[in-house]
Amino acid sequence: MRFAEVRKTLTFCAGLLLIASGCTAAPIGEADGELVIGTLLPLTGETADAGRAARDALDARIGEISAATEFDRTQIRVVHADVRSDRSLLAAAVDELAANNVDIVIGPSVPSQDVVARELLNAVGIVVHLSLAQPLEPQMIMMADALVSDGHQSITLMMPSGTDTGVADQLAEKLQENQASLLSHVEFDPGADRFDPEVALVEQDDSSAVLIIGADNPQRLVSDLEMVGAGPSNGRTVYVLGNSAMVQPMPGLRFIEPVAPLEDRVVDRFVIAALAAARANTDDPATVAGRIGDVVQGEKLCSSFSTCLTGLRESENVMYSGIANNGFAPDGTPTEVPYSLNAYTTEGELNEDESRSITSR
């Protein structure tokens, strides 16, 4: 099934006012009485179950928000675009959202995809991007602490080519503060089928742990590390940050993912978008963007759309705490994110003694 055909099954309208002409809208960036929210989720591929659950959870909330008084004159429309678990559909997905004149975009959930998506969205004039992924720099601080806590003093980092060098610098600096060192960082092409030159460089390092970030197919990287004797079964601990659902568990592997399921994180962003639009009293994206801080960094704590909306009606700046148990920066970027660091037995079962929770601040 072609991408465009998939999209036809995923685009719909919801709200108190429905346009019979197929939900057409004004150009991107204009206030037209229709709040259009787009998502970039993995709806096909190996992580499709999580993406579809997130899509369905968001869809279930539309009626509640559409029924609010603030939206009596504003139509809400949601457009879901498929990015699979890799970045092969990302550009086409952003084009689809732009063609549907979206005001706000939620996702994608993979940090390396998120960086590329932000650039693509800026290029087509979409100004409100509610990320599902925390920036890599605070995650590197978290991982440096986790690596040292696990007893590692020499680390090799594997990251996608084009990643900001500040990511490696942040990891190296934090490791150094703990008398550990980043021996090298090896860049790889996320779309490659084989990583022979890259894993050969890792094999040359005398590191006790390898940290993989931003891989579209981390299983291939792990397998190629195994082939050259630098993998989990060869005495090195391999940490996979993100997309770990695609990797077969085995001893020596550590998977790091946000504790909250994708569906909770997506619903949080949807609620934030709706509250910011209610606060702004318009669907104009630039104005809505300026109100996000009012609903995530205010003084009145609230944990649901209805209670937060009540606070807004009373002219209060609210702090939506969310169901994903993390905080938000004024632009909606997640902060104080709890992650699970999971280890496994030879049977592929969770090793509870070596697994724990960590937090990225």
ChimeraX attribute file (.defattr): number of C-alpha atoms within 10 A of each C-alpha:
attribute: neighborCount
match mode: 1-to-1
recipient: residues
	/A:1	5
	/A:2	6
	/A:3	14
	/A:4	12
	/A:5	9
	/A:6	15
	/A:7	16
	/A:8	12
	/A:9	9
	/A:10	14
	/A:11	16
	/A:12	15
	/A:13	18
	/A:14	17
	/A:15	22
	/A:16	15
	/A:17	16
	/A:18	15
	/A:19	12
	/A:20	8
	/A:21	7
	/A:22	10
	/A:23	16
	/A:24	12
	/A:25	20
	/A:26	13
	/A:27	15
	/A:28	22
	/A:29	19
	/A:30	15
	/A:31	18
	/A:32	15
	/A:33	18
	/A:34	26
	/A:35	26
	/A:36	23
	/A:37	23
	/A:38	27
	/A:39	28
	/A:40	27
	/A:41	29
	/A:42	28
	/A:43	23
	/A:44	16
	/A:45	14
	/A:46	15
	/A:47	18
	/A:48	17
	/A:49	13
	/A:50	17
	/A:51	28
	/A:52	19
	/A:53	17
	/A:54	23
	/A:55	25
	/A:56	12
	/A:57	16
	/A:58	21
	/A:59	16
	/A:60	12
	/A:61	14
	/A:62	19
	/A:63	13
	/A:64	11
	/A:65	21
	/A:66	21
	/A:67	12
	/A:68	15
	/A:69	11
	/A:70	18
	/A:71	23
	/A:72	13
	/A:73	14
	/A:74	23
	/A:75	21
	/A:76	24
	/A:77	23
	/A:78	25
	/A:79	22
	/A:80	27
	/A:81	30
	/A:82	26
	/A:83	28
	/A:84	21
	/A:85	27
	/A:86	21
	/A:87	22
	/A:88	14
	/A:89	16
	/A:90	23
	/A:91	14
	/A:92	16
	/A:93	24
	/A:94	25
	/A:95	15
	/A:96	20
	/A:97	26
	/A:98	19
	/A:99	14
	/A:100	22
	/A:101	24
	/A:102	29
	/A:103	30
	/A:104	30
	/A:105	29
	/A:106	24
	/A:107	25
	/A:108	31
	/A:109	23
	/A:110	24
	/A:111	22
	/A:112	24
	/A:113	22
	/A:114	25
	/A:115	17
	/A:116	16
	/A:117	23
	/A:118	20
	/A:119	11
	/A:120	16
	/A:121	20
	/A:122	12
	/A:123	10
	/A:124	14
	/A:125	15
	/A:126	23
	/A:127	20
	/A:128	26
	/A:129	26
	/A:130	26
	/A:131	25
	/A:132	23
	/A:133	22
	/A:134	21
	/A:135	18
	/A:136	22
	/A:137	18
	/A:138	19
	/A:139	20
	/A:140	24
	/A:141	20
	/A:142	18
	/A:143	23
	/A:144	28
	/A:145	17
	/A:146	17
	/A:147	21
	/A:148	18
	/A:149	11
	/A:150	12
	/A:151	11
	/A:152	20
	/A:153	20
	/A:154	20
	/A:155	29
	/A:156	23
	/A:157	22
	/A:158	23
	/A:159	23
	/A:160	18
	/A:161	13
	/A:162	11
	/A:163	16
	/A:164	13
	/A:165	11
	/A:166	11
	/A:167	17
	/A:168	20
	/A:169	15
	/A:170	18
	/A:171	24
	/A:172	22
	/A:173	17
	/A:174	20
	/A:175	24
	/A:176	14
	/A:177	11
	/A:178	13
	/A:179	11
	/A:180	19
	/A:181	21
	/A:182	22
	/A:183	16
	/A:184	17
	/A:185	21
	/A:186	18
	/A:187	14
	/A:188	21
	/A:189	15
	/A:190	21
	/A:191	13
	/A:192	11
	/A:193	10
	/A:194	15
	/A:195	17
	/A:196	13
	/A:197	11
	/A:198	18
	/A:199	25
	/A:200	16
	/A:201	14
	/A:202	24
	/A:203	16
	/A:204	10
	/A:205	17
	/A:206	13
	/A:207	21
	/A:208	17
	/A:209	27
	/A:210	28
	/A:211	20
	/A:212	22
	/A:213	24
	/A:214	24
	/A:215	28
	/A:216	25
	/A:217	18
	/A:218	22
	/A:219	18
	/A:220	17
	/A:221	26
	/A:222	23
	/A:223	19
	/A:224	20
	/A:225	25
	/A:226	17
	/A:227	14
	/A:228	15
	/A:229	17
	/A:230	28
	/A:231	24
	/A:232	21
	/A:233	15
	/A:234	13
	/A:235	13
	/A:236	21
	/A:237	23
	/A:238	25
	/A:239	25
	/A:240	27
	/A:241	24
	/A:242	22
	/A:243	24
	/A:244	21
	/A:245	17
	/A:246	16
	/A:247	17
	/A:248	12
	/A:249	21
	/A:250	17
	/A:251	19
	/A:252	19
	/A:253	24
	/A:254	22
	/A:255	22
	/A:256	24
	/A:257	19
	/A:258	22
	/A:259	17
	/A:260	16
	/A:261	15
	/A:262	21
	/A:263	19
	/A:264	18
	/A:265	25
	/A:266	28
	/A:267	23
	/A:268	26
	/A:269	25
	/A:270	26
	/A:271	22
	/A:272	27
	/A:273	29
	/A:274	26
	/A:275	27
	/A:276	26
	/A:277	24
	/A:278	22
	/A:279	23
	/A:280	19
	/A:281	15
	/A:282	21
	/A:283	27
	/A:284	20
	/A:285	25
	/A:286	18
	/A:287	18
	/A:288	24
	/A:289	23
	/A:290	16
	/A:291	23
	/A:292	25
	/A:293	20
	/A:294	23
	/A:295	32
	/A:296	27
	/A:297	20
	/A:298	15
	/A:299	13
	/A:300	16
	/A:301	17
	/A:302	20
	/A:303	15
	/A:304	15
	/A:305	21
	/A:306	15
	/A:307	15
	/A:308	25
	/A:309	25
	/A:310	13
	/A:311	18
	/A:312	19
	/A:313	13
	/A:314	9
	/A:315	10
	/A:316	17
	/A:317	21
	/A:318	24
	/A:319	22
	/A:320	28
	/A:321	19
	/A:322	21
	/A:323	16
	/A:324	20
	/A:325	17
	/A:326	21
	/A:327	19
	/A:328	23
	/A:329	13
	/A:330	17
	/A:331	18
	/A:332	23
	/A:333	16
	/A:334	23
	/A:335	18
	/A:336	15
	/A:337	21
	/A:338	18
	/A:339	20
	/A:340	17
	/A:341	22
	/A:342	22
	/A:343	23
	/A:344	20
	/A:345	15
	/A:346	11
	/A:347	10
	/A:348	12
	/A:349	13
	/A:350	16
	/A:351	15
	/A:352	11
	/A:353	9
	/A:354	13
	/A:355	16
	/A:356	14
	/A:357	14
	/A:358	19
	/A:359	20
	/A:360	21
	/A:361	16
